[in-house]
Amino acid sequence: MLNQFSRTQLLLGKPAMKKLEDTRVAIFGIGGVGGYVCEALVRSGVGKFDLIDDDKVCLTNLNRQIHATRKTVGKYKTEVMKERMQDINPNVEVTIHNCFYLPENADEFHFEDYDYVVDAVDTVTAKISIIMKAQEVGVPVISSMGAGNKLEPAGFKVADIYQTRVCPLAKVMRRELKKRGVKSLKVVYSEEQPVRPLEDMAISCRAHCICPPGAQHKCTERRDIPGSISFVPSVVGLIIGGEIIKDLTEAERIAAR
């Protein structure tokens, strides 16, 4: 029967679509990258999601985050993303967690229930904990490296963390994961040298903080406030989404051919 996923089924086949419908993906970080991961996966037919983020939509998110509009400023990113996803597919199951993932609350998340995990958070501590938890229970995980201060979307590629170079965040992650005995990790990264943000206090969050009232983690708490643009984090998120769909449906796609 013709449905909203019919064009996808022409590529993947019916068994793959059933597999996606029954799949549960946890996305940690629903920002510029994570939002587009949600978008790609729900439009591809993934049926179950956990969205984890404690942040609210800020005016400065409108330049790059798919769920950010004038109407959603001040609302939880998880909640507006859930609403958007259900507008796309009313049958999708979305569980939201309005919290900032840390090692201290890691036990609140049952990683063994997930079929795939996406690390789209900003902090090294949280990234390492997510990766370690996923690998402990044998759940596939893919991690986003630095997307801030970049201008070349075509420069992003998929690689193992130990094959990365140039990216400052990937360098830190390589060192920390090696210490913990992690042998492999799929990441999306770029070898583009980061652009140094311009010093313009007239538009600086440090001088003019507009984080929504009650925000627990403000931009002003960052050591550096990175620049970003519409066409970079979106590409990273779509690449991650593509990798997940291909990984989840590989056996079904091969059998269909």
C-alpha positions in Angstrom: 0.0 0.0 0.0 1.2 3.5 -0.9 2.4 5.4 2.2 4.8 8.1 3.3 7.8 5.7 3.2 7.0 4.2 -0.2 9.9 5.9 -1.9 12.3 4.8 0.9 11.0 1.2 0.5 11.9 1.3 -3.2 15.5 1.6 -2.1 15.6 -0.5 1.1 12.9 -3.1 0.7 10.0 -4.0 2.9 11.9 -6.1 5.5 14.2 -3.2 6.1 11.3 -0.8 6.6 9.9 -3.2 9.2 13.3 -3.3 10.9 13.4 0.5 11.1 9.9 0.7 12.4 10.9 -1.6 15.3 14.2 0.2 16.0 14.8 2.4 19.0 17.5 5.1 18.7 18.8 7.3 21.5 20.0 10.7 20.5 22.0 12.6 23.1 22.1 16.3 22.3 19.2 17.8 20.3 21.0 20.8 18.9 22.4 21.7 15.4 23.7 18.2 14.7 21.2 16.1 16.8 18.2 17.9 15.5 19.0 16.9 11.9 19.7 13.3 13.0 16.2 13.2 14.4 14.9 14.7 11.1 16.7 12.2 8.9 15.7 9.2 11.0 12.1 9.9 11.5 11.7 10.6 7.7 13.4 7.3 7.0 11.0 5.3 9.1 12.7 4.7 12.4 9.8 4.1 14.8 11.1 4.8 18.4 13.3 7.5 19.8 14.8 8.7 23.1 15.7 12.4 23.0 18.1 13.7 25.7 18.8 17.4 26.2 18.1 19.9 28.9 18.5 23.0 26.7 15.8 25.4 25.6 15.7 27.0 22.1 17.5 30.3 22.1 17.3 33.1 19.5 20.9 32.4 18.5 19.9 28.8 17.5 17.7 30.0 14.6 20.7 30.2 12.2 21.3 26.4 12.3 18.9 24.3 14.3 16.0 22.7 12.5 13.5 22.9 15.4 14.4 26.5 16.2 11.8 29.1 15.0 10.5 32.3 16.5 7.6 30.3 17.9 9.8 27.8 19.7 12.2 30.1 21.4 12.2 29.4 25.1 10.8 25.9 24.8 12.6 22.7 25.5 14.4 21.4 22.4 13.3 17.9 23.2 9.7 18.9 23.3 9.6 20.9 20.1 11.6 18.2 18.3 9.1 15.6 19.5 6.2 17.7 18.2 7.9 18.1 14.8 8.6 14.4 14.6 5.0 13.5 15.3 3.9 15.9 12.7 6.0 14.0 10.2 5.0 10.5 11.5 2.0 10.4 13.9 2.9 6.8 14.8 6.4 7.5 16.0 7.1 6.9 19.7 9.3 9.6 21.3 10.4 9.6 24.9 12.0 12.8 26.0 14.5 13.4 28.9 14.9 17.0 29.8 18.2 16.6 31.4 21.9 17.1 30.8 23.6 13.7 30.5 26.5 13.2 32.9 28.3 10.2 34.4 26.4 11.0 37.6 23.0 10.3 36.0 24.1 7.7 33.5 22.3 4.9 35.4 19.0 6.5 34.6 19.4 5.5 31.0 19.0 1.8 30.0 21.4 1.6 27.1 20.6 -2.1 26.6 17.2 -1.0 25.4 18.6 1.0 22.5 19.4 -0.4 19.0 21.7 2.6 18.2 23.1 5.5 20.1 24.0 8.9 18.8 26.5 11.1 20.6 25.8 14.7 19.6 26.7 16.4 22.8 29.4 19.1 23.3 31.4 18.1 26.4 34.1 15.5 26.4 33.1 14.1 29.8 29.6 13.4 28.6 30.8 12.0 25.2 33.1 9.5 26.8 30.5 8.3 29.3 27.9 7.8 26.5 30.4 5.9 24.3 31.6 3.7 27.2 28.0 2.9 28.3 27.0 2.0 24.8 30.0 -0.2 24.2 29.6 -1.9 27.6 26.3 -3.4 26.4 27.3 -3.9 22.8 25.1 -1.2 21.3 26.3 0.6 18.1 27.3 4.2 18.7 28.3 7.0 16.4 29.9 10.2 17.6 30.0 13.8 16.2 33.3 15.5 16.5 33.7 19.3 16.2 31.3 21.1 13.9 31.7 24.6 15.3 33.9 27.2 13.6 33.8 25.3 10.3 32.7 26.5 6.9 33.2 23.5 4.6 30.4 21.0 4.8 31.9 18.8 2.0 34.9 18.2 4.2 33.1 16.0 6.7 33.8 12.3 6.5 33.1 9.1 8.4 36.0 7.3 10.0 37.2 5.4 13.0 38.3 7.8 15.8 41.9 6.5 15.5 42.1 7.5 11.8 41.1 11.1 12.5 43.5 14.0 12.2 43.5 17.9 12.5 40.2 18.0 14.5 41.0 19.3 18.0 38.1 17.5 19.6 39.0 14.2 17.9 42.5 14.5 19.2 41.2 14.7 22.8 38.8 11.9 22.3 41.5 9.6 20.8 43.7 10.1 23.9 40.9 9.6 26.4 39.4 6.6 24.7 42.8 4.9 24.3 43.3 5.3 28.0 40.0 3.4 28.6 40.8 0.6 26.2 38.3 1.6 23.5 39.5 -0.1 20.3 37.2 1.5 17.8 34.6 4.2 17.4 32.7 5.4 14.3 32.8 9.2 14.1 32.0 12.1 11.7 34.7 14.7 11.6 36.5 17.2 9.4 40.1 18.0 8.7 39.3 21.6 8.0 41.3 24.0 10.2 38.8 25.7 12.6 38.1 29.3 11.8 38.9 31.7 14.6 35.6 33.5 15.7 35.7 37.2 15.3 35.9 39.2 18.5 32.7 41.4 18.4 31.3 42.2 21.8 28.3 43.9 20.2 26.9 40.5 19.4 28.7 38.5 22.1 26.7 36.2 24.3 29.1 37.0 27.1 28.0 40.7 27.0 24.4 40.2 26.0 23.2 36.8 27.3 19.8 35.9 26.0 19.5 32.3 27.2 15.9 31.6 28.2 15.0 32.1 31.9 15.8 29.1 34.0 18.4 27.7 31.6 20.7 25.5 33.6 23.6 25.5 31.1 24.2 29.0 29.6 26.5 29.8 26.7 28.4 32.2 29.0 29.6 29.2 31.0 31.6 27.9 28.0 35.3 28.6 27.8 34.8 29.6 24.2 31.7 30.4 22.3 32.0 28.9 18.8 30.7 30.3 15.6 28.4 28.2 13.5 26.3 28.4 10.3 23.3 26.7 8.8 25.0 24.4 6.3 27.6 22.7 8.6 25.9 21.0 11.6 23.0 20.1 9.3 25.3 18.1 7.0 26.9 16.4 10.0 23.5 15.3 11.3 22.4 14.0 7.9 25.6 12.0 7.5 25.1 10.5 10.9 21.5 9.7 10.0 22.6 8.0 6.8 25.2 5.9 8.5 22.6 4.7 11.1 20.1 3.7 8.4 22.7 1.8 6.4 24.0 0.0 9.4 20.6 -1.0 10.7 19.3 -2.3 7.4 22.5 -3.8 5.8 21.4 -7.5 6.1 17.9 -6.7 4.9 19.1 -4.7 1.9 21.6 -7.4 0.9 18.9 -10.1 1.1 16.5 -7.9 -1.0 18.9 -7.8 -3.9 
